[in-house]
Amino acid sequence: MKRILDTEKFNIIGERIKQARINAKMSQKELSERLELLAVYTCRGSVSRIENGRRAVTDIEIDAISKVLNVSLDYLFGRDEQA
């Protein structure tokens, strides 16, 4: 089966997540802990892999990440430049 993405990355939003997290002055561990409060269990290592494009992200994780970082889904997907 052919991959949807033509690159070696497993997601297209990792870099935006990282930038939004840095803008929020939040560590990967803090992001992980805040996701856990929403019943989304994503360890710090997984956050790192997501940000580096080495791990796919579920729709539930994307929604929770946008809420925790207070950014729009359009921002995460690069359709809007404003967080």
Summary of the structure (lengths in Angstrom):
residues: 83
radius of gyration: 12.2
end to end distance: 34.8
largest distance: 40.0
contacts: 212
relative contact order: 0.21
helix: 52%
strand: 0%
